[in-house]
Amino acid sequence: MDESVIHDNVDIAIIGAGPVGSALALGLAPLGLNILLLEARERMQADEKRTLALSQGSREKLESFGAWPDEAITTIQQIHVSDKGHFGQTILTAEEMDVPALGYVLRYNSLVDSVLKALNKTDVRVETASPVIHVTDNDGYAKITVGGVKPRTISASLAVLADGGKELTASLFENSHDSVYEQVALVAHVTCTKKHTGMAYERFTQEGPVALLPFEDRYALVWTGTQERISALLALADEPFLRELQNHFGYRAGQFLTVGPRNSYPLSLKIVKHLTKPHLICIGNAAQTMHPVAGQGFNLGLRDAKALIEVVQQFQRQSLGSVAFNDAYVSKRRIDRSFGIGLTHLLVTGFSNNYPIVSTVRNQVLSGLTIFPPLRRMLTKVMLYGVTGILK
Ligand SMILES: Cc1cc2nc3c(=O)[nH]c(=O)nc-3n(C[C@H](O)[C@H](O)[C@H](O)COP(=O)(O)OP(=O)(O)OC[C@H]3O[C@@H](n4cnc5c(N)ncnc54)[C@H](O)[C@@H]3O)c2cc1C
């Protein structure tokens, strides 16, 4: 590429227009900065089949950005948590927490679409088919090399990496943790004989967690298991698949009747060692890619975006990406991020085995949550708002 052909200077360049990068762009839009959002895909509309469960805290943030989707959302009123083959179980309810819902289930695509709709009303420049190839520190700004339809070099006071933890993150940031779980997630929509009435199920099994999230007139199923097991389940015809699901999950949600197309996702835990480099910060899945068991990936990523917006508001334009700026961001995210990652990892490792001591402890924890409402409310608050929610 002839880098001398086109140059571009911006205050903030956001790399990746997934839900986290787009929400960040939207939250930054009113601040009067020159912002550019770069997306590798040919079109902004995403083509993801899966659904996401968003927390009440995420709803409040998206509403404040004017990007809360107004349709195709199902509320979670209660969450039933159980441990297969053991007595431990608990139920978390929106009523107890005095919130309209414990969570909201919607399609990944609807979320991206609604953020984009709001973005279109702002001055943020959005460019598709613009994969970023490299970012370097160029003495006072980030030098961004863009390929695709309009190859060029961009200078940004701050580059924000929100590529979902893909190749660019891997080439720029060292991981403190990078492990593939021995689990894969199978995702599908299923219908049952019982109406869901806003009930979500989180069931821990020896193979891995299974979640049923209420979505429209059905459930969004996330079934985790070994690669072998999930491959076998993907290969089954609908009827035997539903029988396997029934055996595995039981009859709490009634009898499983139909299943839609099934997809699978490899699961890993990747954590970058340092969140920042000079004039470069990574957020969302670029900063931490987690197991979907607790439905925390996007919720945590949105809190990254919100914290970054607050730091941008605190600093002068000329200090974007400076050492002090980066330190302020890192310190804002330290506790909530560590806690979110730690809790998710604990749920995966502590609830996916049958070691006698571990199984006794986790069943006592689940029973403890039922017996001690303050403990249950504290955990639910963390789910709703992150660890800072405990102070609410
Ligand atoms: C099965 C499953 C279920 C999940 N369920 C939940 C849930 O219920 N709740 C929840 O909160 N989270 C959930 N998650 C996690 C959630 O999907 C992610 O945390 C979230 O999508 C991260 O958003 P992001 O914008 O950081 O990254 P992504 O969604 O991965 O978006 C990254 C974007 O960057 C673009 N890009 C990549 N490389 C480049 C480049 N070089 N240049 C320019 N653009 C680039 C990509 O095209 C993409 O648009 C789930 C994940 C899985 C796998």
The ligand as an SDF file (V2000), in Angstrom:
LIG
                    3D

 53 58  0  0  0  0  0  0  0  0999 V2000
  -22.7800  -18.4470   22.2320 C   0  0  0  0  0  0  0  0  0  0  0  0
  -22.5640  -17.0960   22.8470 C   0  0  0  0  0  0  0  0  0  0  0  0
  -23.5620  -16.5230   23.6400 C   0  0  0  0  0  0  0  0  0  0  0  0
  -23.3430  -15.2830   24.2480 C   0  0  0  0  0  0  0  0  0  0  0  0
  -24.3240  -14.7690   25.0530 N   0  0  0  0  0  0  0  0  0  0  0  0
  -24.1110  -13.6040   25.6720 C   0  0  0  0  0  0  0  0  0  0  0  0
  -25.1180  -13.0340   26.5130 C   0  0  0  0  0  0  0  0  0  0  0  0
  -26.1870  -13.6090   26.7010 O   0  0  0  0  0  0  0  0  0  0  0  0
  -24.8730  -11.8240   27.1050 N   0  0  0  0  0  0  0  0  0  0  0  0
  -23.6870  -11.1660   26.9170 C   0  0  0  0  0  0  0  0  0  0  0  0
  -23.5160  -10.0710   27.5030 O   0  0  0  0  0  0  0  0  0  0  0  0
  -22.7230  -11.6680   26.1290 N   0  0  0  0  0  0  0  0  0  0  0  0
  -22.9110  -12.8610   25.5000 C   0  0  0  0  0  0  0  0  0  0  0  0
  -21.9530  -13.3580   24.6690 N   0  0  0  0  0  0  0  0  0  0  0  0
  -20.7290  -12.5730   24.4560 C   0  0  0  0  0  0  0  0  0  0  0  0
  -20.9740  -11.4250   23.4570 C   0  0  0  0  0  0  0  0  0  0  0  0
  -21.4460  -11.9450   22.2330 O   0  0  0  0  0  0  0  0  0  0  0  0
  -19.6810  -10.6610   23.2300 C   0  0  0  0  0  0  0  0  0  0  0  0
  -19.1400  -10.2900   24.4710 O   0  0  0  0  0  0  0  0  0  0  0  0
  -19.9270   -9.3880   22.4110 C   0  0  0  0  0  0  0  0  0  0  0  0
  -20.4220   -9.7220   21.1270 O   0  0  0  0  0  0  0  0  0  0  0  0
  -18.6120   -8.6270   22.2690 C   0  0  0  0  0  0  0  0  0  0  0  0
  -18.8180   -7.5120   21.4620 O   0  0  0  0  0  0  0  0  0  0  0  0
  -17.5900   -6.8020   20.7630 P   0  0  0  0  0  0  0  0  0  0  0  0
  -18.1900   -5.6360   20.0430 O   0  0  0  0  0  0  0  0  0  0  0  0
  -16.4920   -6.5820   21.7390 O   0  0  0  0  0  0  0  0  0  0  0  0
  -17.0170   -7.8760   19.7180 O   0  0  0  0  0  0  0  0  0  0  0  0
  -17.7200   -8.5520   18.4620 P   0  0  0  0  0  0  0  0  0  0  0  0
  -19.1630   -8.7410   18.7100 O   0  0  0  0  0  0  0  0  0  0  0  0
  -16.9040   -9.7450   18.1280 O   0  0  0  0  0  0  0  0  0  0  0  0
  -17.5240   -7.4630   17.2980 O   0  0  0  0  0  0  0  0  0  0  0  0
  -16.2360   -7.1530   16.7810 C   0  0  0  0  0  0  0  0  0  0  0  0
  -16.3830   -6.3950   15.4670 C   0  0  0  0  0  0  0  0  0  0  0  0
  -15.0830   -6.0170   15.0130 O   0  0  0  0  0  0  0  0  0  0  0  0
  -14.9710   -6.2820   13.6080 C   0  0  0  0  0  0  0  0  0  0  0  0
  -13.5440   -6.4860   13.2950 N   0  0  0  0  0  0  0  0  0  0  0  0
  -12.7630   -7.5570   13.6010 C   0  0  0  0  0  0  0  0  0  0  0  0
  -11.4930   -7.3600   13.1930 N   0  0  0  0  0  0  0  0  0  0  0  0
  -11.4520   -6.1140   12.6320 C   0  0  0  0  0  0  0  0  0  0  0  0
  -10.4090   -5.3290   12.0360 C   0  0  0  0  0  0  0  0  0  0  0  0
   -9.1660   -5.7830   11.9360 N   0  0  0  0  0  0  0  0  0  0  0  0
  -10.7290   -4.1050   11.5290 N   0  0  0  0  0  0  0  0  0  0  0  0
  -12.0130   -3.6190   11.6250 C   0  0  0  0  0  0  0  0  0  0  0  0
  -13.0390   -4.3390   12.1700 N   0  0  0  0  0  0  0  0  0  0  0  0
  -12.7630   -5.5630   12.6920 C   0  0  0  0  0  0  0  0  0  0  0  0
  -15.8380   -7.5290   13.4150 C   0  0  0  0  0  0  0  0  0  0  0  0
  -16.2670   -7.6600   12.0650 O   0  0  0  0  0  0  0  0  0  0  0  0
  -17.0180   -7.2370   14.3610 C   0  0  0  0  0  0  0  0  0  0  0  0
  -18.0270   -6.4770   13.7560 O   0  0  0  0  0  0  0  0  0  0  0  0
  -22.1310  -14.5910   24.0430 C   0  0  0  0  0  0  0  0  0  0  0  0
  -21.1300  -15.1460   23.2350 C   0  0  0  0  0  0  0  0  0  0  0  0
  -21.3430  -16.3920   22.6420 C   0  0  0  0  0  0  0  0  0  0  0  0
  -20.2590  -16.9780   21.7870 C   0  0  0  0  0  0  0  0  0  0  0  0
  1  2  1  0
  2  3  1  0
  2 52  2  0
  3  4  2  0
  4  5  1  0
  4 50  1  0
  5  6  2  0
  6  7  1  0
  6 13  1  0
  7  8  2  0
  7  9  1  0
  9 10  1  0
 10 11  2  0
 10 12  1  0
 12 13  2  0
 13 14  1  0
 14 15  1  0
 14 50  1  0
 15 16  1  0
 16 17  1  0
 16 18  1  0
 18 19  1  0
 18 20  1  0
 20 21  1  0
 20 22  1  0
 22 23  1  0
 23 24  1  0
 24 25  2  0
 24 26  1  0
 24 27  1  0
 27 28  1  0
 28 29  2  0
 28 30  1  0
 28 31  1  0
 31 32  1  0
 32 33  1  0
 33 34  1  0
 33 48  1  0
 34 35  1  0
 35 36  1  0
 35 46  1  0
 36 37  1  0
 36 45  1  0
 37 38  2  0
 38 39  1  0
 39 40  1  0
 39 45  2  0
 40 41  1  0
 40 42  2  0
 42 43  1  0
 43 44  2  0
 44 45  1  0
 46 47  1  0
 46 48  1  0
 48 49  1  0
 50 51  2  0
 51 52  1  0
 52 53  1  0
M  END
$$$$
